[in-house]
């Protein structure tokens, strides 16, 4: 295993400190916690908090800024931050308008955020949360679909409404509406390696690919023979299009690299996506192309479709100024 690091035990701290040094005019680190907070907090808006395990950069610390998050927690790699850390983040950005937490649908994340929100409410802070479940590859029992790259759209749209001064219930409802209209699916041609273990998360031969991967280095729901880009994308889009009726609607497409995928390959993916959606009666309003929610150095990509109406479009188009996303 080759990694450009110092000590595996210090990765999260050094990453956050290095990130803050690049963004220190706008962002700050909260004490000795791996928590990134806006320097100029607006007391007249709902505060947005998100986070989870590290290893998904630029998510979530890269989305702290005007029009998106007020605070993000970087937990241990692929591991939910503890409830007390999340509570400290909530407490740091609380306003009279309340705090909304945006949580990806993984058991550990949901449990930790629920406990932190209970702590916040016990301290007199008005706090609530939504759970993002956009991954169509997996729906298992009570856990349901996983939360993956579609979470970025929830940050963007809820963040835009929050900047208008809307109340907590309204911001929560627009977040839920976004979640209801976004679906994703991912694939990989090589795994990632967690530095502390030094072992690849799964193994693939040169002729294999994983379809339906998550964002924590786990293998997909099935292993198949590697085919060309168009064939891969068609499999994924066919699955996504069965979950929502996109026909006759405008969508934002996110083609998200998993950390080790060249932009060249993402562009090839995009070429097929737009044509295939057009042939299926779906109009592409906008395209986001790049690394938005990664899995360390995994080679692969995910596709996300956000179905738009006039309200979602207006908040999608609203100004955002963060390290990883500007509008």
Secondary structure by P-SEA (a helix, b strand, c coil): cccccccccaaaaaaaaaaaaaccccccccccccbbbbccccccbbbbbbccccccccccccccccccccccccccccccccaaaaaaaaaacccccbbbbbbcccaaaaaaaaaaaaaaaaacccccccccccccccccccccbbbccaaaaaaaaaaaaaaacccaaaaaaaaaaaaacccccccccccccccccccccccccccbbbccccccccccccccccccaaaaaaaaaaaaaaacccccbbbbbbbcccccccaaaaaaaaaaaaaaaaaaccccccccccccccccccccbbbbbbbbcaaaaaaaacccccccccc
